[in-house]
Amino acid sequence: MARTQGSSSDITGPRIRRVAERLFAQAGYAAVSMRQIAAEVGVQAGALYNYTPDKQSLLFSLMERHLHEVLEGWDTLKSTGTPQEQLAAFVRFHIGFHLERPDAVFIAYMELRNLTPENFARVEGLRRRYETIPERILQAGIDAGEFAVPDPRVATLAVIAMLNGVNTWYRPGGRLTLEQVEDLYLDMVRKSLSAG
């Protein structure tokens, strides 16, 4: 049986990705089978292979798509201005973009170990492109005397790790609005990079 009655490639393909992303984030890549994904999507297990060659390819495509989306999102923003202004734009962009995609963020950081070496290299290259954005902002701030950090690369990784932490605790409708959270994190980031 090739396709469950009523299924369509433009509906089923995205649905497979959504279900796989949710299951990988909840249970971990290694614990999820293609059969489980198929059952949740409502197709025969063999039908999944019309959309992806294997589970590894599915994991890689989820990570690659997320990283392309974050890079395109930043490019669309077209942030300019002083290093302080660009830092503020980056902090707000990173928090807002990633809060809307908690499963994708979790997978992008926690499932790297399950990628083949070739897929890991490709994902790592995309991650490095994204990390270069705040690293350049920090270096510009150091050059302008606005930031004081001995190693912009290490500071970049620390800032991203801090910002990613928002995904673990923030919930809409809680004590703080998203804008308040962004303001607080921006203040903490600025203080950690302060030149004086």
N, C-alpha and C positions, 0 to 999 in steps of 0.2 A: 504494500500500500504506500504510494508515494506521498500523498498529502491528505491530511484530514479534511473532510468535507467542510467547506466554508472558510478554509484558511487561504491566505493570499501572501505572496512573497513580500509585498510592501508593508504588510501588517505583521506577518510572522517573524521576519528577520529582526526588526526592531524589538519585538516582544521577546525573542530569544535573548537578545543582548540585555534587556532590562531584567529579565528573570535571572540570567546567569550572574549579572552584576550583584543583584540582591543576595542570591544564594552564596556566591563567593565571599561577599562581605560578612554574611551572617555565620557561615559554617567554616569558611576557609576553602581555598581552591582544592586542596588535596582531598577534602572530605565530600566534595560534590561530584556526582557522576553525571555523565551525559544523559543517562536514563532519568535521573531526577529532574534535570532541566526540561527534558521533553515532556515528562508527566505534568509539570507545572504549566508549561506552555499549551499543552493539550494536543501534542502531535506524537506520532510514532518516533521512537528513538532513532531509527534509521533516517527519518526525515530531516533531523538536525544537520546531517552531512550534506544536505542541499544548500545549507547556509554557511557552514564552516567546516574545514577539513578535519578538525579535531579540537579537543578541549584546550590544548596549548594555544592554538591559533585564536580561539575565542578569548582567552585571557589576554593575549597580546593585543588583539584588536580593541578590547575595552580600554586598556592602558594607553595605547597609542591615540585612540579617539579623544580620551580625556585630555591628554597633553596637547594635542593639536587645538582642542577647544580653548584651553587656558591661554595658549600662545596667541590664538586669533582674538580672544577676548581682550587681551592686553593691547594688541596691535590696533584694535578698533578704538580703544580709549584714547590713543595718541597723546599720552601725557607729556607735557612740556613744563618749563619753568625752572625754578631753582632746585637744587638737590632736595631741600626741605619739602618743597611742593610736590616733587616727583615721589619722594618717600611717602608722603601722605596719600597720594593717589595709589601707590602700590599697596600700602597697608589696607586701604579701604577696598580696593579691587580684590586682593587675595582673600580677605575674609568673606566678602559678599559672594564672590564666585564659588568658593569652596563650600560655604554653608549650604548652598543649593544642591550640592552633589556629594553628600557624605559617604555614600557607598563607593563612588568612583575614587574619592580621595583615599579612603581606607585601602582599597585594592592597590592603588598606585604606589603606596608606600609599604604595605605589609606583604604583598605577594610577589615582590621582585625576585625573591629566592626561588620561585617556581618557574621562572622564565628560562628557556634554553639560552645558552651563551649568546647566540646570534640575536635573539629577541631582546635579551637583557641589554646588549650593546646599543640597539636601536632606541629602546626606551630611555636608557641612560643618556644618550645623546640629546633627546628631546628634553629631558629633565634639566640637563646642563644648560640648554638654551634658555629655559625659563629662569634658572638660577642666575644666569648672566644679567638679567634685567635688574634685580636689586643690587647685584654686585657692582654694576656700572654706576648706579645711583650713589652707592656708598663711596666708591672711588672718587666720583665727582665732588661729593661732599667733603671728603678728606682733602682733596686738592684745593677746595675753596675755604678750608679751615672751619667748616661747619660740623664735621664729624671727627671724632678721635678714636680710631680703632687700629690696633697694630696689624690686623690681618683681615682685609675685607672679605675674603672667601669664607673664613670661619665665622665672621660676623653675619654674613649672608645666610649661612646654614642655620645659625642660631635664631635669626629673625624669622626665617621660614618655619622652623620648628615651633617657635612661640606662636605664630599666627595659626598654624595647623591645629594647635591645642584648642582653639575656639570650638572646633567641630565636636569635641568630646563632651562639652558641657552646655553650650548655648542651646536654648529652646525658645522659639517664638512665643510671645505671650508671657514670658518670664519677667523677672524683676527689672531687667534692663532691655532697652530697645536695641536693635542692631546698630543704630547710629551711636548710641552711648557706648556700646562694646567697642566699636571701631575707634571712638575717641579715646577710650581708656588704653587700648592696645597701642594706638599711635603715640600716646604720651609715654608709655613704657618703653617703646622702641626708641623714641627720640632720646629719652634719658639714658638708655643703654649705649647710645652712640655719641653722647654729648661731648663737645670739645671743651666744655667748661662751664 
